[in-house]
Amino acid sequence: MNNQAQLEAVMGLIIHSGNAKSEAMEAIEVAKSGDIAGAMNKIEIAGEALIKAHHAQTEMLTKEAQGEATEMNLLTVHSQDHLMTSIAFCDLAKEIIDVYEYVQNSRI
């Protein structure tokens, strides 16, 4: 994979993963305010960002499978770490929203 293509894929991973995590954090805040539907909308947006991040990762993996070596540097490692952290954060945000929803429904 040439340096420019790798940099674009790595930056795509970082940007889209960061967007997903930000949306998930906002989803928790929205759920905390009592707007469960709004929180789920934010989670959906986070999921769309994760899909974009996965596309960037898939591009890197495809090139690697085709024999085009990916240069391993700190930015590449950081991008993968960012994706994994964002996935875990989004999963946890869904669970937190479920708890807020349960508490909200229990009060009715």
C-alpha distances in whole Angstrom, upper triangle without the diagonal:
4,7,8,6,6,10,11,10,12,14,15,16,18,20,20,21,24,25,26,28,30,31,32,34,35,36,38,40,41,42,44,46,47,45,43,42,40,39,37,36,34,33,32,30,28,27,26,24,22,21,19,18,17,16,13,13,13,10,8,10,10,6,7,11,9,9,5,6,6,8,11,13,16,15,12,16,18,16,16,20,21,20,22,25,25,25,28,30,30,31,34,35,36,38,40,40,42,44,45,46,48,50,50,52,54,56,57
4,6,5,6,9,10,11,12,14,15,17,18,20,21,22,24,26,27,29,30,32,33,35,36,37,39,41,42,43,45,47,48,46,44,43,41,40,39,37,35,34,33,31,29,29,27,25,24,23,21,19,19,18,15,15,16,12,11,13,13,10,11,14,13,12,8,9,8,9,12,14,17,15,13,17,19,17,18,21,22,22,24,26,26,27,30,31,32,33,36,36,37,40,41,42,44,46,47,47,50,51,52,53,56,57,58
4,6,5,6,9,10,10,12,14,15,16,18,20,21,22,24,25,27,28,30,31,33,34,36,37,39,40,42,43,45,46,44,43,42,40,39,38,36,34,33,33,30,28,28,27,24,23,23,20,19,19,18,14,15,16,13,11,15,15,12,13,17,16,15,11,10,9,8,11,11,14,12,11,15,16,15,17,20,20,20,23,25,25,26,29,30,30,32,34,35,36,39,40,40,43,45,45,46,49,50,51,52,54,56,57
4,5,5,6,9,10,10,12,14,15,16,18,20,21,22,24,26,27,28,30,31,33,34,36,37,38,40,42,43,45,43,42,41,38,37,36,34,32,32,31,28,27,27,25,22,22,22,19,17,19,17,13,15,16,13,12,16,16,13,15,18,17,17,13,13,11,11,14,14,16,13,13,16,17,15,18,20,20,20,23,25,24,26,29,29,29,32,34,34,36,38,39,39,42,44,44,45,48,49,49,51,53,55,56
4,5,5,6,9,10,11,12,14,15,16,18,20,21,22,24,26,27,28,30,31,33,35,36,37,39,41,42,43,41,40,38,36,35,34,32,30,29,28,26,25,24,22,20,20,19,16,15,15,13,10,12,13,9,9,12,12,10,12,15,14,15,11,12,10,11,14,14,16,13,12,16,17,14,16,19,19,18,21,23,23,24,27,28,27,30,32,32,33,36,37,37,40,42,42,43,46,47,47,49,51,53,54
4,5,5,6,8,10,11,12,14,15,16,18,20,21,22,24,26,27,28,30,31,33,35,36,37,39,41,42,40,39,38,36,34,33,32,29,28,28,25,24,23,22,19,18,18,15,14,14,13,9,10,12,9,7,11,12,10,11,14,14,14,10,10,7,8,10,11,13,10,8,12,13,11,13,16,16,16,18,21,20,21,24,25,26,28,30,30,32,34,35,36,38,40,40,42,44,45,46,48,50,51,52
4,5,5,6,8,10,10,12,14,15,16,18,20,21,22,24,26,27,28,30,32,33,34,36,37,39,41,39,38,37,34,33,32,31,28,28,27,25,23,23,21,18,18,18,15,14,15,14,10,12,14,12,10,14,15,13,14,18,18,18,14,13,10,10,11,11,12,9,8,12,12,10,13,16,15,15,18,20,20,21,24,25,25,27,29,29,31,34,34,35,37,39,39,41,43,45,45,47,49,50,51
4,6,5,6,9,10,10,12,14,15,16,18,20,21,22,24,26,27,28,30,31,32,34,36,37,39,36,35,34,32,31,30,28,26,25,25,22,21,21,19,16,16,16,13,11,13,12,8,11,13,10,10,14,15,13,15,18,18,19,15,15,12,13,14,14,15,11,11,14,14,11,14,17,15,15,18,20,19,20,24,24,24,26,28,28,30,32,33,33,36,38,38,39,42,43,43,45,47,49,50
4,5,5,6,9,10,11,12,14,15,16,18,20,21,22,24,26,27,29,30,31,33,35,36,37,35,34,33,31,29,28,27,24,23,23,20,19,18,17,14,14,13,10,9,10,9,5,7,9,7,7,10,12,11,12,15,16,17,14,14,11,12,13,13,14,11,9,12,12,9,11,14,13,12,15,17,17,18,21,21,21,24,26,26,27,30,31,31,33,36,36,37,39,41,41,43,45,47,48
4,5,5,6,9,10,11,12,14,15,17,18,20,21,23,24,26,27,29,30,32,33,35,36,34,33,33,31,29,28,27,24,23,23,21,18,19,18,14,14,14,12,9,11,11,7,8,11,10,8,12,14,13,14,17,18,18,15,14,11,11,11,11,11,7,6,9,9,6,8,11,10,10,13,15,15,16,19,20,20,22,24,25,26,29,30,30,32,34,35,36,38,40,40,42,44,46,47
4,5,5,6,8,10,10,12,14,15,16,18,20,21,22,24,26,27,28,30,32,33,35,33,32,31,29,27,27,25,22,22,22,19,17,18,17,13,13,15,11,9,12,12,9,10,13,12,12,15,17,16,17,20,21,22,18,18,14,14,14,13,12,9,9,12,10,7,11,13,11,11,15,16,15,17,20,19,20,23,24,24,26,28,29,29,32,34,34,35,38,39,39,41,43,44,46
4,5,5,6,8,10,10,12,14,15,16,18,20,21,22,24,26,27,28,30,32,33,31,29,28,26,25,24,22,20,19,19,16,15,15,13,10,10,11,8,6,9,9,6,8,11,10,11,14,15,15,17,19,20,21,19,18,15,16,16,16,15,12,11,13,12,9,11,13,11,10,14,15,13,15,18,18,18,21,23,22,24,27,27,27,30,32,32,33,36,37,37,39,41,43,44
4,6,6,6,8,10,10,12,14,15,16,18,20,21,23,24,25,27,29,30,32,30,28,28,26,24,23,22,19,18,18,16,13,14,13,10,9,10,8,5,7,8,6,7,10,10,10,12,15,15,16,18,20,21,19,18,14,15,15,14,14,10,9,11,9,6,7,10,8,7,10,12,10,12,15,15,15,18,20,20,21,24,25,25,28,30,30,31,34,35,35,37,39,41,42
4,6,5,6,9,10,11,12,14,15,16,18,20,21,23,24,26,27,29,30,29,28,27,25,23,23,22,19,18,19,16,14,15,14,11,10,13,11,8,11,12,9,10,14,14,13,16,18,18,19,22,23,24,21,20,16,16,15,14,12,9,9,10,8,5,8,9,6,7,11,11,10,12,15,15,15,18,19,19,21,24,24,25,27,29,29,31,33,34,35,37,39,40,41
4,6,5,6,9,10,11,12,14,15,16,18,20,21,22,24,26,27,29,27,26,26,23,21,21,20,17,17,17,14,12,14,13,9,10,12,9,8,12,12,10,12,15,15,15,18,20,20,21,24,25,26,23,23,19,19,19,17,16,12,13,14,12,9,12,13,9,10,13,13,11,13,16,15,15,18,20,19,21,24,24,24,27,29,28,30,33,34,34,36,38,39,40
4,5,5,6,9,10,10,12,14,15,16,19,20,21,22,24,26,27,25,24,23,21,19,18,17,14,14,14,11,9,10,9,5,6,8,6,5,9,10,9,11,13,14,15,17,19,20,21,23,25,26,24,23,20,21,20,19,18,15,14,15,13,10,12,13,9,8,12,12,9,11,14,14,13,16,18,17,18,21,22,22,24,26,26,27,30,31,31,33,36,37,38
4,5,5,6,9,10,11,12,14,15,17,19,20,21,23,25,26,24,23,23,20,18,18,17,14,13,14,12,9,10,10,7,6,9,8,6,9,11,10,11,14,15,15,17,19,20,21,23,25,26,24,23,20,20,19,18,17,14,13,13,11,8,9,10,6,5,8,8,6,8,11,10,10,13,15,14,16,19,19,20,22,24,24,26,28,29,30,32,34,35,36
4,5,5,6,9,10,11,12,14,16,17,18,20,21,23,25,23,22,22,20,18,18,17,14,13,15,12,9,12,12,9,9,12,11,9,13,15,13,14,17,18,18,20,23,23,24,26,28,29,27,26,22,22,21,19,17,14,15,15,12,10,12,11,7,8,11,9,7,10,12,11,11,14,15,14,17,19,19,20,23,24,24,25,28,29,29,31,33,34,36
4,5,5,6,9,10,11,12,14,15,16,18,20,21,23,21,20,20,17,15,16,14,11,11,12,9,7,10,10,6,8,11,10,9,13,14,14,15,18,19,20,22,24,25,26,28,29,31,28,28,24,25,24,23,20,17,18,18,15,13,15,14,11,10,13,12,9,11,14,12,11,15,16,14,16,19,19,18,21,23,23,24,27,28,28,30,32,33,34
4,5,5,6,9,10,10,13,14,15,16,18,20,21,19,18,18,15,13,13,12,9,8,9,7,4,7,8,5,6,9,10,9,11,14,14,15,17,19,20,21,23,25,25,27,29,30,29,28,25,25,24,23,21,19,18,18,16,13,14,14,10,9,11,10,6,8,11,9,7,11,12,11,12,16,16,16,18,20,20,21,24,25,25,27,30,31,32
4,5,5,6,9,10,11,13,14,15,17,19,20,19,18,18,16,13,14,14,10,9,12,10,7,10,11,9,9,13,13,11,14,17,16,17,19,21,21,22,25,27,27,29,31,32,30,29,26,26,24,23,21,18,18,18,15,13,14,13,9,9,10,8,5,8,9,6,6,10,11,9,12,14,14,14,17,19,19,20,23,24,24,26,28,29,31
4,5,5,6,9,10,11,12,14,15,17,19,17,17,17,15,12,14,13,9,10,12,10,8,11,12,10,11,15,15,14,17,19,18,19,22,23,24,25,28,29,30,31,34,35,33,31,28,28,27,25,23,20,21,20,17,16,17,16,12,12,14,12,9,12,13,10,9,13,13,11,13,16,15,15,18,20,19,20,23,24,24,26,28,29,30
4,5,5,6,9,10,10,12,14,15,17,15,14,14,11,9,10,9,6,7,9,7,5,9,10,9,11,13,14,14,16,18,19,20,22,24,25,26,28,30,30,32,34,36,34,33,30,30,29,28,25,23,23,23,20,18,19,18,14,14,15,14,10,12,13,10,9,12,13,10,11,15,14,13,16,18,17,18,21,22,21,24,26,27,28
4,5,5,6,9,10,10,12,14,15,14,13,13,11,8,9,10,6,6,9,8,6,9,11,10,11,14,15,15,17,19,20,20,22,25,25,26,28,30,31,32,34,36,34,33,30,31,29,28,26,23,23,22,20,18,18,17,14,13,14,12,9,10,10,7,5,9,9,6,8,11,10,10,13,15,14,16,18,19,19,22,24,25,26
4,5,5,7,9,10,11,13,15,14,14,15,13,10,12,12,9,9,12,12,9,13,15,13,14,17,18,17,20,22,22,23,25,27,27,28,31,33,33,34,37,38,36,35,32,32,30,29,26,24,24,23,20,19,20,18,15,15,16,13,10,12,12,8,8,11,10,7,10,12,10,11,14,15,14,16,19,19,19,22,24,24,26
4,5,5,6,9,10,11,13,11,12,13,10,8,10,10,7,9,12,11,10,13,15,14,15,18,19,19,21,23,24,25,27,29,29,31,33,34,35,37,39,40,38,37,34,34,33,31,29,26,27,26,23,22,22,21,18,18,19,16,13,15,15,12,11,14,13,9,12,14,12,11,15,16,14,16,19,19,18,21,23,23,25
4,5,5,6,8,10,11,9,9,10,7,4,7,8,5,6,9,10,9,12,14,14,15,17,19,19,21,23,24,25,27,29,30,30,33,35,35,36,39,40,39,38,35,35,34,33,30,28,28,27,24,23,23,22,19,18,19,16,13,14,14,11,9,12,11,7,9,11,9,8,11,13,11,12,16,16,15,18,20,21,22
4,5,5,6,9,10,10,9,11,10,7,9,11,9,9,13,13,12,14,17,17,17,20,21,21,23,26,26,26,29,31,31,32,34,36,37,38,40,42,40,39,36,37,34,33,31,29,29,28,25,24,24,22,19,19,19,16,14,15,14,11,10,11,10,6,8,10,7,6,10,10,9,11,14,14,14,17,18,19,21
4,5,5,6,9,9,10,12,10,8,11,12,10,11,15,15,14,17,19,18,19,22,23,23,25,28,28,29,31,33,34,35,37,39,39,41,43,44,43,41,38,38,36,35,32,30,31,30,27,26,26,24,21,21,22,19,17,18,17,14,13,15,13,10,12,13,10,9,13,13,10,13,16,15,14,18,19,19,21
4,5,5,7,6,7,9,6,5,9,10,8,10,13,13,14,16,18,18,20,22,23,24,26,28,29,30,32,34,35,35,38,39,40,41,44,45,44,43,39,40,38,37,34,32,33,32,29,27,28,26,23,23,23,21,18,19,19,16,14,16,15,11,12,14,11,9,12,13,10,11,15,14,13,16,18,18,19
4,5,5,5,5,8,7,5,8,11,10,11,14,15,15,17,19,20,20,23,25,25,26,29,30,30,32,34,35,36,38,40,41,42,44,46,44,43,40,41,39,38,36,34,34,33,30,28,28,27,24,23,23,21,19,19,18,15,14,15,13,10,10,11,8,6,9,9,6,8,11,11,10,12,15,15,16
4,5,7,8,12,11,9,12,14,13,14,17,18,17,20,22,22,23,26,27,27,29,31,32,32,35,37,38,38,40,43,43,44,47,48,46,45,42,43,40,39,36,34,35,34,31,30,30,28,25,25,25,22,20,21,20,16,16,17,14,11,12,13,9,8,11,10,7,9,12,10,10,13,15,14,16
4,6,8,11,10,9,13,14,13,15,18,18,19,21,23,23,25,27,29,29,31,33,34,35,37,39,40,40,42,44,45,46,49,50,49,48,44,45,43,42,39,37,37,36,33,32,32,30,28,28,28,25,23,23,23,19,18,20,18,14,15,16,13,11,13,13,9,11,14,12,10,14,16,14,16
4,6,9,9,9,12,13,14,15,17,19,19,21,23,24,25,27,29,29,31,33,35,35,37,39,40,41,43,45,46,46,49,51,49,48,45,46,44,43,40,38,39,38,35,33,33,32,29,28,28,26,24,24,23,20,19,19,18,15,14,15,12,10,11,11,8,8,11,10,7,10,13,12,12
4,6,5,6,9,10,11,12,14,16,17,19,20,21,23,25,26,27,29,31,32,33,35,37,38,39,40,43,43,44,47,49,47,47,43,44,43,42,39,37,37,36,34,32,32,31,28,27,27,25,22,23,22,20,17,19,18,14,14,15,13,10,12,13,9,9,12,12,10,12,15,15,15
4,5,5,6,9,10,10,12,14,15,16,19,20,21,23,25,25,27,29,30,31,32,35,36,36,38,41,41,42,44,46,45,45,42,43,41,41,38,36,36,35,32,31,30,29,27,25,25,23,21,20,20,18,15,16,15,12,11,12,11,7,9,10,8,6,10,11,9,11,14,14,14
4,5,5,6,9,10,11,13,14,15,17,19,20,21,23,25,26,27,29,30,31,34,35,36,37,40,41,41,43,45,44,44,41,43,41,41,39,36,36,35,33,31,31,30,27,25,26,24,21,21,21,19,16,17,17,14,12,14,14,10,11,14,12,10,13,15,12,13,17,17,17
4,5,5,6,9,10,11,12,14,16,17,19,20,22,23,24,26,28,29,30,32,34,35,36,38,39,40,42,44,43,43,40,41,39,39,37,34,34,33,31,29,29,28,25,24,25,23,20,20,21,18,15,17,17,13,12,15,14,10,13,15,13,12,15,16,14,16,19,19,19
4,5,5,6,9,10,10,12,14,15,16,19,20,21,22,25,26,27,28,31,32,32,34,36,37,38,40,42,41,40,37,38,37,36,34,31,31,31,28,26,26,25,22,21,21,20,17,17,17,14,12,13,13,9,9,12,10,7,10,12,10,10,14,15,13,15,18,19,19
4,5,5,6,9,10,10,12,14,15,17,19,20,21,23,25,25,26,29,30,31,32,35,36,36,38,41,39,39,36,38,36,36,34,32,31,30,28,26,26,25,22,20,21,20,16,16,16,14,11,12,13,10,8,11,11,8,10,13,12,11,14,16,15,16,19,20,20
4,5,5,6,9,10,11,13,14,15,17,19,20,22,23,25,26,28,29,30,31,34,35,36,38,40,38,38,36,37,36,36,34,31,30,30,28,25,26,25,22,20,22,21,17,17,18,16,13,14,16,12,11,15,14,11,13,16,15,14,18,19,18,19,22,23,23
4,5,5,6,9,10,11,12,14,16,17,18,20,22,23,24,26,28,28,30,32,33,34,36,38,37,36,33,34,33,33,30,28,27,27,25,22,23,22,19,18,19,18,14,14,16,13,10,13,14,10,10,14,13,11,14,16,15,15,18,20,18,20,23,24,24
4,5,5,6,9,10,10,12,14,15,16,18,20,21,22,24,26,26,28,30,31,32,34,36,35,34,31,33,31,31,29,27,26,26,23,21,21,20,17,16,16,15,12,11,13,11,7,9,11,8,7,11,11,9,12,15,14,14,17,19,18,20,23,24,24
4,5,5,6,9,10,11,13,14,15,17,19,20,21,23,25,25,27,29,30,31,33,35,34,34,31,33,32,32,30,27,26,26,24,22,21,22,19,17,18,17,14,13,15,14,10,12,14,11,10,14,15,13,14,18,17,16,19,22,21,22,25,26,26
4,5,5,6,9,10,11,13,14,16,17,19,20,22,23,24,26,28,29,30,32,34,32,32,30,31,30,30,28,25,25,25,23,20,20,21,17,15,17,17,13,13,16,14,11,13,15,13,12,16,17,15,17,20,19,19,22,24,23,24,27,28,29
4,5,5,6,9,10,11,12,14,16,16,18,20,21,22,24,26,27,28,30,32,31,30,27,28,27,27,25,22,22,22,19,17,17,17,14,12,14,13,9,9,12,10,7,10,12,10,11,14,15,14,16,19,18,19,22,23,23,25,27,28,29
4,5,5,6,9,10,10,12,14,15,16,18,20,20,22,24,25,26,28,30,29,29,26,28,27,27,26,23,22,22,20,17,17,17,15,12,13,14,10,9,12,11,8,10,13,11,11,14,16,15,16,19,20,19,22,24,24,25,28,29,30
4,5,5,6,9,10,11,13,14,15,17,19,20,21,23,25,25,27,29,28,28,26,27,27,27,26,23,22,22,21,17,17,19,16,13,15,16,12,12,15,14,11,14,16,15,14,18,19,18,20,23,23,22,25,27,27,28,31,32,33
4,5,5,6,9,10,11,13,14,16,17,19,20,22,23,24,26,28,26,26,23,25,24,24,23,20,19,19,17,14,15,16,13,10,13,14,10,10,14,13,11,14,16,15,15,19,19,19,21,24,23,24,27,28,28,30,32,34,34
4,5,5,6,9,10,10,12,14,15,16,18,20,21,22,24,26,24,24,21,23,22,22,21,18,17,17,16,13,12,13,11,8,10,11,8,7,11,11,9,11,14,14,14,17,19,18,20,23,23,24,26,28,28,30,32,34,34
4,5,5,6,9,10,10,12,14,15,16,18,20,20,22,24,23,23,21,23,23,24,23,20,18,19,18,15,14,16,14,11,13,14,12,10,14,15,12,14,17,17,16,20,21,21,22,25,26,26,28,30,30,31,34,36,36
4,5,5,7,9,10,11,13,14,15,17,19,20,21,23,22,22,20,21,21,22,21,18,17,18,17,13,14,16,13,11,14,15,12,12,16,16,14,17,20,19,19,22,24,23,25,28,28,28,31,33,33,34,37,38,39
4,5,5,6,9,10,11,12,14,16,17,18,20,22,20,20,17,19,18,19,18,15,13,14,13,10,10,12,10,7,10,12,10,10,14,14,13,15,18,18,19,22,23,23,25,27,28,28,31,33,33,34,37,38,39
4,5,5,6,8,10,10,12,14,15,16,18,20,19,19,16,19,18,19,19,17,14,15,15,11,10,13,12,8,10,13,11,10,14,15,14,15,19,19,19,22,24,24,25,28,29,29,31,33,34,35,37,39,40
4,5,5,6,9,10,10,12,14,15,16,19,17,18,16,18,19,20,20,17,15,17,17,13,13,16,14,11,14,17,15,14,18,19,17,19,22,22,22,25,27,27,28,31,32,32,34,36,36,37,40,42,42
4,5,5,7,9,10,11,13,14,16,17,15,16,13,15,16,17,17,14,12,14,14,10,10,14,13,10,13,16,14,15,18,19,18,20,23,23,24,27,28,28,30,32,33,33,36,38,38,39,42,43,44
4,5,5,6,9,10,11,12,14,16,14,14,11,14,14,15,16,13,10,12,12,9,8,12,11,9,11,14,14,13,16,18,18,19,22,23,23,26,27,28,29,32,33,33,35,37,38,39,41,43,44
4,5,5,6,8,10,10,12,14,13,14,12,15,16,18,19,17,13,15,16,13,12,15,15,12,14,17,16,15,19,21,20,21,24,25,25,27,29,29,31,33,34,35,37,39,39,40,43,45,46
4,6,5,6,9,10,11,13,11,12,11,14,15,17,19,16,13,15,17,13,13,17,17,14,17,20,19,18,22,23,22,24,27,27,28,30,32,32,34,36,37,37,40,42,42,43,46,48,48
4,5,5,6,9,10,11,9,9,7,10,11,14,15,13,10,12,14,11,11,15,15,13,15,19,18,18,21,23,23,24,27,28,28,31,32,33,34,37,38,39,41,43,43,44,47,48,50
4,5,5,6,9,10,9,10,9,12,13,15,17,16,12,14,16,13,12,15,16,14,15,19,19,18,21,23,23,23,26,28,28,30,32,33,34,36,38,38,40,42,43,44,46,48,49
4,5,5,6,9,9,10,10,14,15,18,20,19,15,17,19,16,15,19,20,17,19,22,22,21,24,26,25,26,29,30,30,32,35,35,36,39,40,40,42,45,45,46,48,50,51
4,5,5,7,5,7,8,11,14,16,19,18,14,17,19,16,16,19,20,19,20,24,23,23,26,28,28,29,31,32,33,35,37,38,39,41,43,43,45,47,48,49,51,53,54
4,5,5,5,5,6,10,12,15,18,17,13,15,18,16,15,18,20,18,19,23,23,23,25,27,27,28,31,32,33,35,37,38,39,41,43,43,45,47,48,49,51,53,54
4,5,7,8,10,14,15,18,21,20,17,18,21,19,17,21,22,20,21,24,25,24,26,29,28,29,32,33,33,35,38,38,39,42,43,44,45,48,48,49,51,54,55
4,6,9,11,14,17,20,23,22,18,20,23,21,20,23,25,23,24,27,27,26,29,32,31,32,35,36,36,38,41,41,42,45,46,46,48,50,51,52,54,56,57
4,6,9,12,15,18,21,21,18,19,22,21,20,23,25,23,24,28,28,28,30,33,33,33,36,38,38,40,42,43,44,46,48,48,50,52,53,54,56,58,59
4,6,9,12,15,19,18,15,17,20,19,18,22,23,22,23,26,27,27,29,31,32,33,35,36,37,39,41,42,43,45,47,47,49,51,52,53,55,57,58
4,6,9,12,16,15,12,14,18,17,16,19,21,20,22,25,25,25,28,30,30,31,34,35,36,38,40,41,42,44,46,47,48,50,51,52,54,56,58
4,6,9,12,12,9,11,14,13,13,16,18,17,19,21,22,23,25,27,27,29,31,32,33,35,37,38,40,41,43,44,46,47,48,50,52,53,55
4,6,10,10,8,10,13,13,13,16,18,18,19,22,23,24,26,27,28,30,32,33,35,36,38,39,41,42,43,45,47,48,49,51,53,54,56
4,7,8,6,7,10,11,11,13,15,16,17,19,21,22,23,25,26,28,29,31,33,34,35,37,39,40,41,43,45,46,47,49,50,52,54
4,6,5,6,9,10,11,13,14,16,17,19,20,22,23,24,26,28,29,30,32,34,35,36,38,40,41,42,44,45,46,48,50,51,53
4,5,5,6,9,10,10,12,14,15,16,18,20,21,22,24,26,27,28,30,32,32,34,36,37,38,40,42,43,44,46,47,49,51
4,5,5,6,9,10,10,12,14,15,16,18,20,21,22,24,25,26,29,30,31,32,35,36,36,38,40,41,42,44,46,47,49
4,5,5,7,9,10,11,13,14,16,17,19,20,21,23,25,26,28,29,30,32,34,35,36,38,40,41,42,44,46,47,49
4,5,5,6,9,10,11,12,14,16,17,18,20,22,23,24,26,28,29,30,32,33,35,36,38,39,40,42,44,45,47
4,5,5,6,9,10,10,12,14,15,16,18,20,21,22,24,26,26,28,30,31,32,34,36,37,38,40,42,43,45
4,5,5,6,9,10,11,12,14,15,16,19,20,21,23,25,25,27,29,30,31,33,35,36,37,39,41,42,44
4,5,5,6,9,10,11,13,14,15,17,19,20,22,23,24,26,28,29,30,32,34,35,36,38,39,41,43
4,5,5,6,9,10,11,12,14,16,17,18,20,21,22,24,26,27,28,30,32,33,34,36,38,39,41
4,6,5,6,9,10,10,12,14,15,16,18,20,21,22,24,26,26,28,30,31,32,34,36,37,39
4,5,5,6,9,10,11,12,14,15,17,19,20,21,23,25,26,27,29,30,31,33,35,36,38
4,5,5,6,9,10,11,12,14,16,17,19,20,22,23,25,26,28,29,30,32,33,35,37
4,5,5,6,9,10,11,12,14,16,16,18,20,21,22,24,26,27,28,30,31,33,35
4,5,5,6,9,10,10,12,14,15,16,18,20,21,22,24,25,26,28,30,32,33
4,5,5,6,9,10,11,13,14,16,17,19,20,21,23,25,26,27,29,31,32
4,6,5,6,9,10,11,12,14,16,17,19,20,21,23,24,26,27,29,31
4,5,5,6,9,10,10,12,14,15,16,18,20,21,22,24,26,27,29
4,5,5,6,9,10,10,12,14,15,16,18,20,21,22,24,26,28
4,5,5,7,9,10,11,13,15,16,17,19,20,21,23,25,27
4,5,5,6,9,10,11,13,14,15,17,18,20,21,23,25
4,5,5,6,9,10,10,12,14,15,16,18,20,21,23
4,5,5,6,9,10,10,12,14,15,16,18,20,22
4,5,5,6,9,10,11,12,14,15,16,19,21
4,5,5,6,9,10,11,12,14,15,17,19
4,5,5,6,9,10,10,12,14,16,17
4,5,5,6,9,10,10,12,14,16
4,5,5,6,8,10,10,13,15
4,5,5,6,9,10,11,13
4,5,5,6,8,10,11
4,5,5,6,9,10
4,5,5,6,9
4,5,5,7
4,5,5
4,6
4
